[in-house]
């Protein structure tokens, strides 16, 4: 017997997180799955990395399947499939794909022509000067999703060179940099690699809930076009960064192409989604500026479970600062260490605890710490299995996020009742409010001064910690997140109402209740 009605199957689509990795975003996804037991979830993660060997979280009974797909170069995919039936036999194991016959000369010629046409549309919409560039890009993307066989031979380098001749800078941008033939080939290879996400098939579902990111969104768009399944889009991370840290070695032209590609995919997602759920007013306004329709936007702030982050007394040991993050190159670690050098000089004996450093980034962290000469003043900790232990070692929490980090760690620290010094990027200001200290980004000295002031003022530190917990309890709890997403799922995934006929009356007939989402919005405004 199915744990939930067959008409309420949700494909939860992520970019390498839940249930395979333990991090803040995965914990948020777990909250949805375990809190919405009346829905059946099919979990799919699509990533450009090697898929993990097994889920990192136990899967509840309302999970039908969990699958990880790594999209590699030349469209070779490694898939890990875990089918959780719980007595349900309506989902057969995936069958091996039959061997395809080799196409003849005419078929190869037609495939090449379709590939040239799709590449031209994609690159013209990305770079070329056209009034309806966004629609041109979306048309090219849809052609590729409808016929993924053309992807291996997609002539993107030639199409980029052609589009660059008539290309123009976007508002606020410098003029387009020079594009060499080598740049075009590099960018074409990277784009072709990213477009491999279009080949991933979605599990059968009544709704796809895509949790941000270019790679999973490409898979969601392909499923939307091929299967007609409704799409709910959550802006889980900060909007598209100008470029990612690992792209520094690329030329300005290649970085421009990648940045525009990510932005164009996001705008296409906004156009195709039935509903968009930004995490904050910051994400909300960014989506509006990039083409999202206001009627589709339902702002749903992040939340945590208060019982997992109880307020705890400060330690009696030496003064300590806590920072939570993966410890990778794009995690905010470098500016934090630059600030802590000044903190350690001003308050000798202060310890910095780096909590949640992943095994993949321990070596990078050790190298960065060695360069500072801080030695034992900085201590690495893997992510504690019990969230209660995450912030207890510190007197002050330094929230220095990476460029694309969501505000989950900030909310965790607030719920733990610790005084927070946060860097004013993304939604940090609206999340922290007046319950903490905000400093400007890219200013380690200002960050160090704010931390030192709190370390020397225990009364103010405790007052801010209490205020932060009260604010988190009021605005950022899991029960609110689960309640709202249950309403959004019901709006998009529930069976359509039966057909009805209306008589034309001189006096309009009274209407029934408005849709679920509208009822929630009205009730929230009334309650607030």
Secondary structure, DSSP 8 states (H G I E B T S, - for coil): --SS-TT-EEEEEESS-TTTS-SHHHHHHHHHHHH-TTSEEEEEEEESS---SS-SS---TTEEEEEEEEE-GGG-EEEEEEE--TT--SS-------------HHHHHHHHHHHHHHHHHHHHHHTB--TTHHHHHHHHHHHHHH-GGGGGG--HHHHHHHHHHTB---TT--------HHHHHHHHHHHHHHHGGGG----S-SEEEEES-HHHHHHHHHHHHHH--EEEEEE-S-S--SS-GGGTTS-HHHHHHHHHHHHHHHHHHHHH-SEEEESSHHHHHHHHHTT--GGGB------B-GGGS------SSS-EEEEES--STTTTHHHHHHHHHHHHHHSTT-EEEEES--GGGHHHHHHHHHHHT-GGGEEEE---SSGGGSSTT-SEEEE---TT--THHHHHHHHTT-EEEEE--TTHHHHHTTSSEEE-TT-HHHHHHHHHHHHT-HHHHHHHHHHHHHHHHHH-BHHHHHHHHHHHHHHHHS-----------SS--------HHHHHHHHHHHH-
